[in-house]
Amino acid sequence: MKENSFIYLRGFKHAAFTVFCVEDGQKSYYDPQFNVRVPFASGQQVKRSILEQLNDVLGVQPSPTEFFFDVDKKGALKEGEVLSSCDPHYVDQLLGGWMRTPKGGKEKAVKRRSPFSISAMTPLHPLLAAVSKENISFDRSDKPNVHKVVVRDANGNRLTDEQVSDFLEGNDRSLYRKWIPDNSRATGLFVYDVAIDLRRLFCVSTNQLEPEITSDMVEKLKEDGWKVITTSFGECSLMPKEQREQIIPAIADALIDWHITSNQARTFSLMETLAIAISDNANTLAAAIRAKLVEDGESKPKAKPIVDENAGAKTFVTLPCASYVVTETESADALAKAKQELVDRMMAFDYENQI
């Protein structure tokens, strides 16, 4: 019987008073069962953060991307395609996947599905997270001599200093302060899930009928020492072993130590990891890190977070977890042990002899 070809990971994080995105405030969805609105970070956002962490750990540049624009007959600039390099030499491309569909149909489209399936970061339970709102200000009123104020009339013409002074007569308003109403914040206990397809982790299909890479790239990989093997997906090019062994520890780091980067989150939060669960059975993850409804005599139910080390998954509990979950097994080296578990599982897979 062949070994299991998937690794499943669930991460458990705490977030305090932060914002997971920059468009239209904090993203949220409505939970109909518990009648609450709960915040989340999209799977694409989590994936991007993981791949950025991977590049940082390896000390490499991200893969290049081409942005195309078209000028129409009226001289207006319009957005065209965004094309990936589709080069598996770049680790973020190999692990993140790609799609290249040039305009005009003269060049064959190539696409690769990522060997990572990454969930959105959602509350462990709808009752264990919340969205709060506040009014904030962009305030520069302390040094009015440094900052410049421009007031325009209805036609877009600038008013003189005298006209501005006349206008402000009877108006109780500061021109050096902008109010930003209803600014959303997210707080609570969150989980994210990752499935790793080991069969495709370091393999790229060479099939030119549904191509992942061009025929020229197939030859280039052969020249660079990539081995041609047969998998359940057909003929593939496999990354050399020494390169795989260099990348695997970085993958473990990225999957556990990722953080939402500065252009993705407006307000800093440690987003500390409370626990990690790892298994080859996805069902055990949901049992290892879960929530339970409890009745305490009130009209509304409450949810209790649970980290269960006897649910079938390898579970690693950090010291901060004890602030939110009753546990006796938290340890200072929990994340280091979780990374090693991931490394051991990825190293143990027989990439050369999959079938």
C-alpha positions in Angstrom: 0.0 0.0 0.0 1.4 3.4 -1.0 2.0 6.0 1.6 -0.4 8.9 2.0 0.3 11.6 -0.5 -1.3 14.5 1.4 -0.4 16.5 4.5 -3.1 18.5 6.2 -2.3 21.3 8.6 -4.6 23.5 10.8 -3.2 26.6 12.4 -4.8 28.3 15.3 -4.2 32.1 15.8 -5.3 34.9 18.0 -5.8 38.4 16.5 -6.5 41.6 18.4 -8.0 44.7 17.1 -6.5 44.5 13.6 -7.7 44.8 10.0 -7.1 41.9 7.5 -7.6 43.9 4.3 -7.4 47.5 3.0 -10.5 47.6 0.7 -13.8 48.7 2.1 -12.7 48.2 5.7 -12.5 44.7 7.3 -14.0 41.9 5.2 -16.8 40.0 7.0 -19.6 37.6 6.4 -22.9 37.0 8.0 -23.4 33.7 9.9 -27.2 32.8 9.7 -27.1 30.2 12.5 -25.8 32.5 15.2 -27.0 35.8 13.7 -23.6 37.5 13.9 -21.2 39.2 11.4 -17.7 37.7 11.6 -14.4 38.9 10.1 -12.2 36.8 7.8 -9.0 37.0 5.7 -9.4 35.4 2.2 -7.5 32.3 1.2 -5.7 34.3 -1.5 -4.5 36.7 1.2 -3.2 33.9 3.4 -1.5 32.2 0.3 0.2 35.4 -0.7 1.5 35.9 2.9 2.8 32.3 3.0 4.6 32.7 -0.3 6.2 36.0 0.7 7.4 34.4 3.9 8.8 31.5 1.8 10.8 33.9 -0.4 12.1 35.8 2.7 13.3 32.5 4.4 15.1 31.4 1.2 16.4 34.9 0.6 15.2 35.0 -3.1 13.3 37.5 -5.2 9.7 36.8 -6.2 9.0 35.6 -9.7 8.6 38.4 -12.3 5.1 39.4 -13.6 4.3 41.3 -16.8 1.5 43.9 -16.7 0.1 44.7 -20.1 -1.9 47.9 -21.0 -3.6 48.8 -24.3 -4.1 52.3 -25.7 -7.5 52.4 -27.5 -8.3 54.5 -30.6 -9.3 57.5 -28.4 -5.9 57.4 -26.7 -7.2 56.1 -23.4 -5.1 53.6 -21.4 -6.9 50.4 -20.6 -5.8 47.4 -18.5 -4.8 44.3 -20.4 -3.4 40.9 -19.2 -1.3 40.2 -16.2 1.1 37.3 -17.2 3.2 35.1 -15.0 6.6 33.9 -16.0 5.4 30.2 -15.6 9.0 29.2 -14.6 9.3 26.5 -11.9 12.8 27.6 -11.2 11.1 30.3 -9.0 9.9 28.6 -5.8 6.9 30.9 -5.4 5.8 29.9 -8.9 6.4 26.2 -8.4 4.4 26.2 -5.2 1.9 28.9 -5.9 0.9 27.9 -9.4 0.4 30.1 -12.4 -1.8 30.9 -15.4 -0.6 32.6 -18.6 -3.3 33.3 -21.3 -1.8 35.9 -23.7 -4.2 38.1 -25.8 -4.8 37.1 -29.4 -4.7 33.4 -29.0 -1.4 33.1 -31.0 0.4 31.6 -27.9 -0.8 28.5 -26.2 -2.1 29.1 -22.7 -0.2 27.3 -19.8 -1.5 26.8 -16.3 -0.4 25.0 -13.2 -2.6 24.4 -10.2 -0.8 25.0 -6.9 0.1 21.9 -4.8 -1.2 23.9 -1.8 -4.9 24.2 -1.1 -5.3 27.1 1.4 -8.4 28.1 3.2 -9.5 31.5 4.3 -8.6 32.5 7.8 -11.9 32.3 9.6 -13.1 32.3 13.2 -12.7 29.0 15.1 -16.4 29.6 15.8 -18.7 32.5 14.8 -19.1 33.4 18.5 -15.4 33.5 19.1 -14.7 36.5 16.9 -16.1 39.9 16.3 -16.0 43.1 14.2 -15.9 46.4 16.0 -16.1 49.9 14.6 -14.6 53.2 15.6 -14.2 56.7 14.2 -10.5 57.6 13.6 -8.9 60.8 12.4 -6.0 61.8 10.2 -4.8 64.7 12.4 -2.2 67.3 11.5 -3.7 70.2 13.5 -0.7 70.3 15.9 1.6 72.0 13.3 -0.6 74.1 10.9 2.5 76.1 9.9 4.0 73.0 8.3 1.0 71.6 6.4 -0.8 73.2 3.5 -4.6 73.5 3.1 -6.2 74.1 -0.3 -9.9 74.9 -0.6 -11.6 74.8 -4.1 -14.9 76.3 -5.1 -17.7 74.4 -7.0 -15.8 75.0 -10.3 -12.5 73.6 -9.0 -10.8 77.0 -8.6 -8.6 77.6 -5.5 -9.8 80.1 -3.0 -7.5 82.7 -1.6 -6.5 82.8 2.1 -8.9 85.7 2.5 -11.8 83.8 0.9 -11.1 80.8 3.1 -11.1 82.9 6.2 -14.4 84.5 5.2 -15.9 81.0 4.5 -14.8 79.7 7.9 -16.6 82.5 9.7 -19.3 80.7 11.6 -18.1 77.3 10.6 -16.7 75.3 13.6 -14.3 73.1 11.6 -10.6 72.3 11.5 -9.1 71.9 8.0 -6.1 70.0 9.3 -8.1 67.0 10.5 -10.0 64.4 8.5 -12.5 62.1 10.1 -12.7 58.5 9.0 -16.0 57.1 10.3 -16.9 53.5 10.9 -13.4 52.1 10.7 -13.7 48.3 11.2 -11.5 46.1 13.4 -11.3 42.3 13.8 -10.6 40.4 16.9 -10.9 36.9 18.1 -9.6 33.3 17.6 -9.0 32.2 14.0 -8.0 29.1 12.1 -6.6 28.4 8.7 -6.2 25.1 6.9 -3.7 23.9 4.3 -3.6 20.7 2.3 -0.3 19.8 0.6 -0.4 17.5 -2.4 3.0 15.8 -2.2 2.6 14.2 -5.6 2.7 17.6 -7.2 4.8 19.5 -4.7 8.0 19.4 -6.8 6.7 17.9 -10.0 5.7 19.8 -13.2 3.7 18.0 -15.9 5.4 17.8 -19.3 2.1 17.0 -21.1 1.8 19.5 -24.0 -1.9 18.8 -24.7 -2.8 20.5 -21.4 0.5 22.2 -20.7 1.8 23.4 -17.4 5.0 24.6 -19.1 6.2 25.2 -22.7 8.2 22.7 -24.6 11.2 25.0 -24.4 10.9 25.0 -20.6 10.7 21.2 -20.6 14.1 21.1 -22.3 15.5 23.7 -20.0 14.5 21.7 -16.9 16.2 18.6 -18.3 19.4 20.6 -18.8 19.2 21.8 -15.2 19.0 18.3 -13.8 15.3 17.9 -13.4 14.4 14.2 -13.7 11.7 12.8 -16.0 9.4 10.5 -13.9 6.0 9.0 -14.3 3.2 9.9 -11.8 -0.5 9.4 -11.6 -0.7 12.7 -13.6 1.5 11.3 -16.4 5.0 12.3 -17.3 6.5 15.0 -15.1 9.8 16.8 -14.4 11.0 16.4 -10.8 13.2 18.9 -9.1 16.6 17.5 -8.1 16.8 16.1 -4.6 19.4 18.6 -3.2 17.1 21.5 -4.2 14.1 19.8 -2.6 15.9 19.3 0.7 16.9 23.0 0.7 13.3 24.1 0.1 11.4 21.8 2.4 12.5 23.4 5.7 11.6 26.8 4.2 8.1 25.5 3.4 7.7 24.4 7.0 8.7 27.8 8.2 6.4 29.6 5.8 3.3 27.5 6.6 3.7 28.2 10.3 5.5 31.5 10.7 3.6 33.5 8.0 2.1 36.8 8.9 -0.2 39.2 7.1 2.1 41.8 5.7 2.0 45.6 6.0 0.2 46.3 2.8 -2.4 43.7 3.8 -3.1 44.8 7.4 -3.5 48.4 8.6 -3.2 47.8 12.3 -0.4 45.6 13.8 -1.3 42.5 15.8 1.1 39.8 16.8 -1.4 37.2 15.5 0.4 34.8 17.7 0.0 31.1 16.8 -1.7 29.2 19.6 -1.6 25.7 18.3 -0.8 23.6 15.2 -2.4 20.3 14.2 -0.8 18.1 11.5 -2.2 14.9 10.0 -2.7 12.8 6.9 -6.4 12.7 7.6 -8.3 16.0 7.2 -11.1 15.0 9.5 -8.8 14.8 12.5 -7.8 18.4 12.1 -11.4 19.6 12.7 -11.5 17.5 15.9 -8.0 18.5 17.2 -8.7 22.2 17.1 -12.4 22.9 17.5 -15.1 24.8 19.5 -18.0 23.5 21.6 -21.3 25.1 22.3 -22.0 25.4 26.1 -25.2 26.4 27.9 -24.8 28.5 31.0 -28.4 29.2 31.7 -28.5 32.4 29.6 -30.7 32.8 26.5 -27.7 32.9 24.1 -25.3 30.0 23.7 -21.5 30.5 24.2 -18.7 28.8 22.4 -15.7 27.2 24.2 -12.4 26.7 22.3 -10.9 23.2 22.6 -7.4 21.9 21.6 -7.6 18.1 21.8 -4.3 16.2 21.6 -6.1 12.8 21.5 -8.2 13.4 18.4 -6.0 11.7 15.9 -3.7 14.5 14.7 -0.3 15.5 15.9 -1.0 18.7 18.0 1.5 21.3 19.1 0.4 23.8 21.8 2.3 27.1 22.4 2.6 29.0 25.6 0.2 31.8 24.6 -2.6 29.2 24.0 -3.0 28.8 27.8 -4.5 32.3 27.8 -7.5 31.2 25.8 -7.8 27.4 26.2 -7.4 25.3 29.3 -4.4 23.1 28.6 -1.5 21.5 30.5 0.7 20.6 27.6 1.8 24.0 26.2 5.5 24.3 25.5 8.0 26.9 24.4 9.3 24.7 21.6 5.9 23.7 20.2 6.3 25.6 16.9 9.9 24.2 16.4 8.5 20.7 16.9 5.6 21.4 14.4 8.1 22.5 11.8 10.1 19.4 12.3 7.0 17.3 11.9 6.3 18.9 8.6 9.9 18.5 7.4 9.9 14.8 8.4 6.7 14.1 6.5 7.8 16.0 3.4 11.3 14.4 3.4 9.8 10.9 3.9 7.7 10.9 0.7 9.1 9.0 -2.2 9.0 11.6 -5.0 10.9 9.5 -7.5 8.7 6.4 -7.2 5.1 7.6 -6.8 3.5 4.7 -8.7 
